[in-house]
Amino acid sequence: MCVQAALLKLIILEIFSEFLSSHGEIRENLTSSYHSGKIDSLRKFLHHHGPSFLYLGLPSVSDFFKNLEERCKSISDNSVISSEFSVLMQMVDESRVQVINQLAYLKQTA
């Protein structure tokens, strides 16, 4: 493996590992802000965490964060977005599984 490919692999491993270690925090931030009913807080966490999924190569998840963030600007009751929030959390959890699988694959090819 050339030096550049090895370096790129190390960077990807680090990004994936960082995401896995912060997954619980992401989940907690989103869940607690949603259940508190503080839409502005939820919107801020969506804005903060959404771009992380671009780094993981999951632009559709990042787009979902962005769309929900925009939706939060025009609502005052979290029940309006309950189904979207549920889908978001499912996507966050599925992303974790995808990253675990990719991380295992990359470690096997070391």
Secondary structure, 3 states (H helix, E strand, C coil): CCHHHHHHHHHHHHHHHHHHHHHHHHHHHHHHHHHHCCHHHHHHHHHHHCCHHHHCCCHHHHHHHHHHHHHHCCCCCHHHHHHHHHHHHHHHHHHHHHHHHHHHHHHHCC
